[in-house]
Amino acid sequence: MNEIEIFKALADPTRLKILDCIKNEEKCICEVIPYTGKSQPNVSLHLKTLKNAGLITERKDGTRIMLSIADKDVFKLIDIANKFKG
């Protein structure tokens, strides 16, 4: 993972919403999709971007795919960025 991929991944509101959804606990993709208000294919593309940036991890639990934050320090970056909002 490199910093460019991380910042690109954090630059989208839907991806930030996904991170917020799984911030405190691991969740199934089936729980994340309605949280975003987006379609399943759309969410899948966003998850791919987050995974490629190294921000989330996936694991299979039977037929379910569970998502979690790879490193909670990502929220420090988000907090810093929010301080620059005008």
C-alpha positions in Angstrom: 0.0 0.0 0.0 1.2 3.5 -0.7 0.1 6.9 0.4 -1.4 7.8 -2.9 -3.7 4.8 -2.9 -4.7 5.6 0.7 -5.6 9.2 0.0 -7.5 8.3 -3.1 -9.5 5.7 -1.2 -10.3 8.3 1.5 -11.4 10.9 -1.0 -14.8 9.4 -1.6 -17.8 9.9 0.7 -19.2 6.4 0.1 -15.8 4.8 1.1 -15.7 7.0 4.2 -19.3 5.8 5.0 -18.1 2.2 4.7 -15.2 2.8 7.0 -17.5 4.5 9.5 -19.9 1.5 9.3 -17.1 -1.0 10.3 -15.2 1.4 12.6 -16.1 -0.3 15.8 -16.7 -3.9 14.8 -16.4 -6.4 12.0 -19.5 -6.5 9.8 -20.9 -8.6 7.0 -21.0 -7.0 3.6 -24.8 -7.6 3.7 -24.9 -5.1 6.7 -22.6 -2.5 4.9 -24.6 -2.3 1.7 -27.8 -0.8 3.2 -25.8 1.5 5.5 -24.4 3.2 2.4 -27.6 3.5 0.5 -25.8 2.3 -2.7 -26.3 -0.7 -4.9 -24.4 -4.0 -4.2 -22.2 -3.6 -7.4 -21.4 0.0 -6.4 -20.4 -1.0 -2.9 -18.3 -3.9 -4.2 -16.2 -1.4 -6.3 -15.7 0.8 -3.3 -14.7 -2.2 -1.2 -12.2 -3.2 -3.8 -10.6 0.2 -3.7 -10.4 0.2 0.1 -9.0 -3.4 0.1 -6.4 -2.5 -2.5 -5.3 0.5 -0.4 -4.9 -1.8 2.6 -7.5 -0.1 4.6 -9.9 -3.0 5.1 -9.6 -6.8 5.5 -12.0 -9.5 4.5 -12.5 -13.0 5.8 -15.0 -15.6 5.0 -17.4 -16.9 7.6 -19.3 -19.7 5.9 -21.1 -18.0 3.0 -20.7 -14.5 4.5 -17.8 -12.1 3.9 -16.9 -10.2 7.0 -15.2 -6.8 6.8 -13.0 -5.1 9.3 -10.6 -2.1 9.5 -7.0 -3.1 8.8 -5.5 -0.4 10.9 -7.5 1.9 13.1 -4.9 4.7 12.6 -6.8 5.5 9.4 -9.3 7.4 11.5 -6.5 9.7 12.7 -6.0 10.7 9.0 -9.7 11.3 8.6 -9.9 13.4 11.8 -7.0 15.5 10.6 -8.6 16.0 7.2 -11.9 17.0 8.9 -10.1 19.8 10.7 -9.4 21.5 7.4 -13.1 21.8 6.5 -14.1 25.4 6.2 
